[in-house]
Amino acid sequence: MDEFMQAAIEEAEQGLREGGVPIGSVIMHEGEIIGRGHNMRQQQGSAILHGEMSALENAGRQPASVYRNSVLYTTLSPCPMCSGAIRLYQIPRVIIGENQTFLGDEELLKASGVELEVLQDQRCIDLMNQFIAAHPDVWNEDIGE
């Protein structure tokens, strides 16, 4: 397992321990993690802190050239909001843990020239399936249902 996807999974597990939706993300630039985060909508009462958004927030303000040479790892297919941020900052590559439990805006990302790799990692699938079964109301709120 790639160390960066492992770090994203660890973020997802941390989010679950905190009572949130188990989605984690890290941003890698030149072999180093520059931002990491997990979904914190429940924990912080946030409307926008999905895993990817949390990782971007944690990375702080970076020059555009950094984002254009980074890879974003996320345990779940990016939703329209997170896909918009990926496009805005021109992150060229996204590694996705799984897209079976939720298929985000992958077609838009591809159409924008973003390279996607979907791993279908069983740990990511299991985390989401178990959470959705236990907390369907929280999950539906998280994806805008």
Disulfide bonds with the S-S distance in Angstrom:
none
